[in-house]
Amino acid sequence: TGSTLENQGTIPPANTKLLKLNDVTFSVGTTTASVDALVTTTTQNQSHTSNATPTGTYSITLGGGAGSGTMKAGIEVHTGHDLVGSDLKSITFRMDRYGSPSGTGYAQVYDSSGTAKGSQSSTYSLSGLPAYPNPADRTFTWSTPVTIADGDRIVVEGGSFSTSVQIDFWSLNSDVDNYVTPVGYNTACSGGTNWCYNTGSTDTYFVATYDGVTTTSNTII
C-alpha cells in the first residue's frame, strides 16, 4: 500500500491433512509430507476335526485293559496335516472309562524323540468320564499354545489304572485321517522306543483348535 511494498503471500500452515483414503492419512507440512497409519495384525482361531466319526468302537486305550499298561495315548501327526507348523491351543478326544480309574488326566505334546514340548494342558478327572460304551467329548486346553512339528505326539496321560481298568479313545475304523496315526506309550512296545502304533484302517476321533489365519489392517494414528 502506498509507497511500501508488502508481502501479500499466504504463509503455509505447519501441517495440513490433504486426504484420507482406506484408513491411511496423507499429510503435508511446510517442507515435509507424510503418510500415517497403524498396522494391526489379527490371528483367528482355526479348527481341525478328524475324518473319524466315533461310533461303536475304539482305536486305542489308556491304562490296563488286557494288561497292556499303556501310560500315554493319543495321536501322532506328520507333514501334510493342518496341525504341523501351527500353534495348538486345545485338543478334544471322545472317551469313556472301563472300570474305575482314579486321578486326573491331562494332555501333553512329545516330539519325535519322545521329549515333552511346552506345558501340560488343563486337567480332567478320569473318574468323571462316562462308563463304556457311552463315550463323551473331553477337551484339554493349553494356556500357552504349543507349536506342532512333524512326528509330534499329542497324548493324554495321568491317572491310576489296573489290568481291568482303562480309558477308551473312540473312532471309526473305516475312515482314516491322512497324516495321523493312533499312538500309545508302553514299556512292552517293541522297537526300543516304547511307542506303539495302531496302523491300518484305524483312526482316532479328535478336534484340535489352533492359531491359523493371520490378517492385517491399517488404522489411522
C-alpha positions, 0 to 999 in steps of 0.5 A, a space after each residue: 500500500 502506498 509507497 511500501 511494498 508488502 508481502 501479500 503471500 499466504 504463509 503455509 500452515 505447519 501441517 495440513 491433512 490433504 486426504 484420507 483414503 482406506 484408513 491411511 492419512 496423507 499429510 503435508 507440512 511446510 517442507 515435509 509430507 507424510 503418510 500415517 497409519 497403524 498396522 494391526 495384525 489379527 490371528 483367528 482361531 482355526 479348527 481341525 476335526 478328524 475324518 473319524 466319526 466315533 461310533 461303536 468302537 475304539 482305536 486305542 486305550 489308556 491304562 490296563 485293559 488286557 494288561 497292556 499298561 499303556 501310560 500315554 495315548 493319543 495321536 501322532 501327526 506328520 507333514 501334510 496335516 493342518 496341525 504341523 507348523 501351527 500353534 495348538 491351543 486345545 485338543 478334544 478326544 471322545 472317551 469313556 472309562 472301563 472300570 474305575 480309574 482314579 486321578 486326573 488326566 491331562 494332555 501333553 505334546 512329545 516330539 519325535 524323540 519322545 521329549 515333552 514340548 511346552 506345558 501340560 494342558 488343563 486337567 480332567 478327572 478320569 473318574 468323571 468320564 462316562 462308563 463304556 460304551 457311552 463315550 463323551 467329548 473331553 477337551 484339554 486346553 493349553 494356556 500357552 499354545 504349543 507349536 506342532 512339528 512333524 512326528 509330534 505326539 499329542 497324548 493324554 496321560 495321568 491317572 491310576 489304572 489296573 489290568 481291568 481298568 482303562 480309558 477308551 479313545 473312540 473312532 471309526 475304523 473305516 475312515 482314516 485321517 491322512 497324516 495321523 496315526 493312533 499312538 500309545 506309550 508302553 514299556 512292552 512296545 517293541 522297537 526300543 522306543 516304547 511307542 506303539 502304533 495302531 496302523 491300518 484302517 484305524 483312526 482316532 476321533 479328535 478336534 484340535 483348535 489352533 492359531 491359523 489365519 493371520 490378517 492385517 489392517 491399517 488404522 489411522 494414528 
